[in-house]
Amino acid sequence: MPLVDSGQHHQCVNESGDYVRLERVLGAGPFREIGQPRAVATSPSSGFIVVGGEPVQPQWHGHDVSERSRPHAGWNPVAVYRSDDLTCVHQITTLWPVNVIACHPTLPLAAIGTGQYDGGWFYGGELLMLDLTAGTAVSVLRESREVRQIVWRDAQTIDVVLAIECDEDEDEFGTTSLACSFSRAYWGGATKGTLKPPYRETPVPDGPETDPTVAATAAIEALCEERGVSWTRRRGVWAVESLPDGRILAALEDVTLECWSPDAAEPLWRLPAEGTGYQVRTSPDGRTAVALAQSPRRSRAADVITDPSVVTEVDLDAGAIRATRDATFPAVLMSRTDGWWALRDAEFVRGAATGDVVLYHPDGTRGARAELGQYDALNHFFAIRYAPDLLFLQGRPDRHWLDKWVVAVDAPEGTAHRLFPLAWDGTHLFGGRGAYLDDRSGPSLVHTGGAVGDESPLLGGRKAFVVRRAYPTGEPQWVFTADDRATDLDLDGDLVYVTFNSGELVVLRAADGTVHARQNLRVDGRPVIPLSLARLGPGRLAIGTQDGRVLVWG
């Protein structure tokens, strides 16, 4: 079984140098790059608008694709826009959430304060200086500190409120906020770690706890209104699917399901959600779909509560709801090609988890029930397109995250039977997304996954993989390795398309796993993070992004 060298490939490209060309952006709009606004400032010297945003975190109760390799920074976006037409000219990400942005009074420079409490001891963050012309940022504090407030007193002096370093400092200072000032003749030349402790901090009262998104959203809406455009929040397209007539389905934050014509400026129809749409499965004839949405987790006393998922059966002609059902537990949705589908209990709290799998007939009638044991979002997700069987991962009864097997649950009986171990040499692996394929090499599954803990010797020291395995016996036929989590996978003839949370699309040959092409995905030169993928036809893809757009590529 070959371990594919992911660094060698023959890349087939068009005249632009890319394997795929961006044909259309669905869900486009101003300030789309930043998700939910958290901080907004306008440079008095350059006229640039600087916005810090809050993205959808790349994980949910069913699946986690948040881990990626260095040198990728955190997920929190900061973008620089031209004031006249709101075109994005620069974009970076920060390790911590953005709390405040203050633009220098005379230089094209923005001071950005980031950080948060880790929930147990430390207050971490950075003071960044962002060059608005070059789009580069440096972290100027020598140590990690949460930055809460920033004011430029004049061109040389900046007043800052930092958080204390850790919990025990609150007893010493009587507050969690400390004020200090820094002066430099020329801030444009600041380098990494320029500002060294001690900072001569003075305790100041903690300000009231407020939601920064309220004021930031109002500022963004006002900027758009002044320019005759409107802003709506779109984030996290977790699922895309294609229909036989060329329409595209998408599930995302605040939307159970929406339907697009590839050449439309607005969706043909949309079903709102009290939460996020995460999964969609279409019927064999493409006329109906089942969509799964989930409300946000909530706190009750010391507990975190995950409400039952909401499952909606939809007529795809006009978006009419055929039926809505409460799943009775937070669920993941799986299906097979003949239209049978199933909900698996994905409750992570041991005492509340049933381990149930509930089967549903293609007409929506509830069928048999199987029990597979407790679900683990970090380990058990296994969503296989075009599958001939209802496929799941099952761990040990006593330690459900270990010794996972691929199992098939028969319909209508609800009988579960083991097919093969997920790990082909005993390494602790987790599942992901995939697709069933039957070609010259025979029936197989091509699926993604990764290693838990330290880099796996099985994967050549890397963290993630795409593997082709004989079906139903599970023998690996080839393995492609990667440093970043795969977010989705689909097949088109002899090619396998895989998106990664690094922003890359990799195209593999289905026969041997060698790289046919690879490309970093960008919109107007700015990088995007793909969360979902679906083939539209030969050489055409729909890709859903973390920032809420659906990209049509050809």
N, C-alpha and C positions, 0 to 999 in steps of 0.2 A: 504494500500500500504506500504510494508516494506521498511524501510531505512536500507540498508545492512551495517553491521559492517565490515568495510574494514580491520580490524585488525585480524579477525578470519577466518581461512581457513583450509582445509585439502589439503596438498600439495602432489601431485603425482610427484615423482622425479625418475631420473635414478641413476645409481651407482655413478655418479660424484656429486650428490646432486642437480642437475639442472633439471628443468622440460623439457626444450628443450636443445638439444646439437647442437653446431655449426658444420655444415657439410662442409661448403664452404664459402669463402670470395671472392666475385666478385668485381673487381676494386681495388684489393690490390696493394700496392706499398710502396716504402720507404717514410718516413715522412708523411704518410697519416693522422696521428693524428692531425696535426697542420693546415690543410687547406692551406690558402695562407700565406707563410712565411713573417714575418715582421722584425725579428731580429735573428741573428745567432751568436753564440760564441762557442769556443772550450776551454775546461779547460786544461791549461798547466800541471797541476799536476795529473789529473785523466784520461785525454783523452776523457772524456765525451763531447758530442756535445749537446748544449742547444739551443732550437729553440722556439721562440715565434711566434704564428700564428694569423691569422685573419679568424674567422669562418664565415659561412653563418649565418646571423641573422635569428632566427626561426620565421620569419613573412614575408609576401608578401602582395601585394595589395588585395588579396582575403581572406587571413586568417592570424591569429596571434596566435601562440602558445608559446610566449616568456615568459609569466609570470609563475614563479614557486616559491616554498616556500623556506624559509631559512631551513637549513644552506647552500643551494647551492650558490656557488660564481657565478661570471659572466660567460659569454660564451667564453672568450678569452683563447685559449689553450697555455700552455707552456709544452714542452716535453723534456725529457732527453734521449739521445740515446748513445748506445755503439759505439765507433768510428770504431771498426773493422768490424762489420756486420750490423750496423745501426739499431739494435734492440732497440725498445722503452722500457726503464726500469722504467720510472716514468712519470706521467702526472698530471698536476694541471690545474685549470682555474683561471683567474684573473678578478677582477671587471672592470678594464679599459684596453684599448688596450696596448699592449707591445710596448714601444718605443725604448728600448735599453737593451742589456744584456752584462755584463762584468764579466768574470770569475776571481776569486781570484788568485793571482800569485802562491800561495803555497798550499792553502786548496781546498778540493773538494766542492767549494762554488761558487754560481753565484749571483751577484747583478742584479736585474731586475727592470728597471724603467718603470712604467706604467702611463697612464693618458691622459686626453684630456680636451679641453674647452667644457663647457656644452652648448654653443651657446647663452648664455644670461647673464652670470655674473661670474661664478666660473670656476677655473681650478683645477680639482680634479685628484687624482692619489695616487700611493704608491711607496715606495722603498722596494722591497722584497729581503730577503736573502733566497736563495734556497739551501738546503743541497743536494748535488748531490748524496750522498750515500743513504740517507734515503728517499729522495723525498718529504721532508716537507719544507714549506716556512713560514716565519714570516714577517709581515709588521713592519718595524723598525721606521718609522716616527710617531711621536705622533699625527700629524694631517694630513689630506688629502691634498696632494700637487702633482701636475703633475711633473713627473721626465722626463727630456728631454735628458740629457747626463750623462754618468757615466765613470770615468776612475780610475783604481786603481793606485795611485801614487807609492805605495809600499804595503807590506803585512799589514801595520797598517792603512794606510790613503787612503780614497776614496774621489775623487773630483766629485762633482755633480752639474749639472745645473737644477734648479727647475723653474717652471713657477711661476709668481706672483699668489697671492691667488685669486684676483678678478679684475674686470675691472678698478675700481677706482685706483688701484695701478699703472697702466700704466702711469697715469698723474704724479705720484710722482717719479717714477724711470725712465721714458722715454723709457722703454722697457718692454717686457713681460718675460724676462729671467733673472734669478738671480743665481749667482755662489756661492757655499759654499763648505766646506770640513769637513769631520768627521774622527776622529782618535780613534781607539780602539786597545788595546794590542792583543786581540784575537776576531776576528769577528765570529768565529764559535759558540760562546756563546751568540750571540745577541738574544734578546727576543722582543716580541711585544711592540712597543712604546719606544724602547731603546733611540732613538734620540729625545730629547726634544727641543722645541724652547726656546730662539731665536737661529737662525742658522747663524747669522753674514753674511748675504748674501750681495753680491756685484753685482750691475747691470752690465750686459754684453750685447753686441748687439745680437739681434735676428738673428739666422742663417737663411739661405735661406730655403724656404719651398720645401722639396723634398718628393718624394714618397718612403717610406722605403721598400716597397715590391720589388722594382727593384733590389737593392743591395742584399737583402736577398734571392730573387729567384736565382740570379746568384751564390750566395754562395752555396745554396742547390744543384743546378745543377752541380757545380764543385765537391762537395763532392760525389755526385752519380757517376759522370763520373770517378773519381779516383778509384771507387770500381767496375766499370764495370756494373753499373745499370743505369736506366734512371728514371727521375722524371717527372710526369705530374700532373697538378693541377686537383683535383676532389673535389667538395664540394656540399653538399645539395641535397640528393636524396629525392625529394619531392613527388614522386609517384612511386609505383611499382605495377605491375599487372602480373598475371600468365596466360599462354595460355594453351589450352587443350593438346598440345603435350609436355608440360613440360618446354617450354621456358619461360623466365622472361623478362618483359619489365621494363625499368626504365627511369625516367625523372629527370634531375638534372641541375646544373649550366653548361652553355655552351653546353647543349645537349637537343634538343627537345625530342628525343626518342632514346634509344638503346635497343638492343635485345641480350640476353645471353642464351646460353645453360648452365644448372647448373654445368656442369663439365668442362667448357671452361676457358682458361686463359685470353682470349680477347673476346670482344663482337662479335657476328656474323655480326652485322652491327650497324652503328651509324649515326644519323642525327644531325649535329651540329646546335646550336642556337646562335643568337646574343642576348644573355641574358640567361634566365633560363627556362628550362622546368618544369612546375608546375603540370600539370594534364594530365591524359590519360584515355580514355574510349575505351574499345574494343567492337566490334560488337558481336551480339549474337553467330555467328558461329566462332568467334576467328580469322577471316581471315584479318580483317582490324581494324584500330584504328583511333581515333581522339585525337590529342595531342595539348595542349595549352602551348605556350611559351610567355615570356614577357621580353622586354628589360628593363634595369635599369632605374629608375627615373632619370630625369635630371633637371637642374635648368635653368630658363630663367628669367633674371632680379630678381624680388623678388618672382617669382612663382616656384613651383615644378610641373613638367610636367610628367604625366604618359602616354606613347604612347599606341596606340591600341595594343591589344594582337594579336599574330600571331597563327592561327589555321591551323594545317596540318593534312590532311587525308592521311593515310599511308597503303600501302599493306604490310602485315606482313611477307609474304613469303621471300622477299629479301630486305625489307626496302625501296621499291620504293615509291616516293611521288605521290599520286594520284591527290591531289589538295592542294593549299595553299591559304588561304584567310585572309585578314586583317579584324579584327572584327569591326573596326570603333570606338571601345572604349576598354579600359582595361576591360577584361571579366573574368568571372568564368564559368566553363563548368559543366553542369549537364546532366544526361542521364537516360533512363529507359530501362527495359529489352528487349523491342521489337526493340531496335535500334534507336528510336527517341532520339535526343539530342538537347540541347539548350545552348545559350550563354546569360548570364546576364550582363548588364552594371554594372561594379564595380567601376566606376569613383567616387572618394571621394570629388572632388571639386563641391560644390553645383551648381554653375552656368553652369558647363559643363555636369552634370549628366542628362541622359535622363530617367533612370529607366526602360529601355527597356529589355524585354526578347525576343530573336529571336529564333524561332524553326527551326529545320532542320530534313528533312526526312532521314531515314537510308541511302539512296543513296546520301546524301549530298545536295539535293535540298533545297533551302531556302524556309521556310514556313511562317506561320503567326507570328505576333508580339503581345506581351502582355506588359502591363505596370504595374510594381509592386512598383514604387517609388524608392527613392535613396537608394543605397547600403552602408553598413558600414562594413568594414573588421573586426572590433572588435565585430560585433554583428550578421551579416547575413549569414555567411558561413554555408551551410547545404548540405553536399555531402553524399548522401545515395546510397550505393551499392545495386544492385539487386532490385531497386525500380520499382514498377509497374506503377508509375506516375512520371512526372517531378515535383519534390518537391523543394520549396523555402521557405525562411522566408520573411515576409512582415511586416513593421512597420506602424505607423500612418502617414498619409499624411503630417502633419505639423511637427512632430518630429519623424523621420523615425526610430530612434534607440529604441523607446519605444513601448510597447504593441505588441510584435511580434507574428504573427500567422504563423503556417505551412500552406502553400497554395499549391494546385496542379494546374498546367497549362495543360489543355487538348490539345492533338494533334490529328488532325491537326488544330483544330479550333482556338487555342490560348486563350481560355476562362479560366480565373483564378477563382478559388473558394476556400474559406477558409475551412480548415479541423478542426483545434483545436489550442488553444493558446500554444505557446512554454512553458510558465510558467504555472504550474498547480495550483499555489496559488497566482499569482500576483507578485511574485518576479521578479526583472529585471535580466533575464538570457540571455545568448548568445548561439548560435548554434555551431556545430562542424561537426564531421564525424559520419557516422553510416551505418547500413545495414538493409535491409528488411528481415524478418524471418516469415515463416509460419510453425508452428509445432503443437504439441498436444495442446498447449495453444491458438492456433489461430493466425491469421495474426497480425504482430506487427512491429514496428520500434525499433531498439536498437541504440541509438545515444548518442554522447558525448556533452558536453557543460560546462557552468560554470556560476558563479554569477558575476555580475558587481558591482564594489565598495566593500564595506565591506562584510565580510563573511555572507552568507545567512543563516538565521534560518531554511529555507527550507532544507538546506543541512547539518544541524547539525553543523553549524559554519565553514564549509569547503568551498573551492573555486571552485571545479570542480566536475563533476558527469558523470556517465553513467546511462542511464535510459532505461527501456523497456516500451513501450507504445502500447496499443491496436491500431490497424489500421483499419479504418481511423478515429476513434473517439478520440484517444489520451489519454485515461485513463492510468495513470502510473501504472505499475504492480510491479515493484521494482526499487530501486535507489541505486546505488553504489557511494559512495562519495570519493573524493581524495583531496590532497593538491596541486597537480601539474596538469598542462594542459595535457589532452589526445591529442596525435598527430595523431592517426589513429585507426581504428577498422575494424575487419572482423569477419566472422562467419565460423564455421566448425562443422556441425552436432549439437550436444548439447552444444557446447562451444562457448564463445565469447572471442576473443583475442583483447586486448587493449594495445597500447603502450603509454607511458607518457614521457614528456620532462625531467623527472628526470633520465631517463635511464632504467626505469622498464617496464617489460612486465607483465601484469596481465591477468589471464585466469579466466573467470567467467562462472558459469553454466547458460545457457540460461533460464532455467525454473524458477529459483528463484534469480539469481544474486549473489549467494554466491561464495566465492573465491575458485576456484579449485586449483590454483597454482599461484605463483608470483615469479619473478626472475629478478635480476639486470643483464642487458645485458653487456657482456664483450667480448673483442677480445684479446687473449693472455694476459688475466688478466687486461687489461686496459678498463675502462668504455667507452661506446659509447652512443650517444643520438639518439634514433630512431625518424625519421620524417615520415616514411611511412611503411605500412604493407599490406601484401596480403597473403592469404592462397594458398598453392601450392597443397594441398591434405590433407588427414586425418593426423593430427598431424604435418604437415610440413608448414613452413612459410618462406616468403621472407621479410626482413626488410631493408629498406633504411635508411642510417644514415646521420647525419649532416656532417660528415667528408668525405662523398662521396662514401662510400662502400655499397654494397648490400650483406647482410648476409643471407645465407640459413641455416635454423634451422630445426631440426627434433627430 
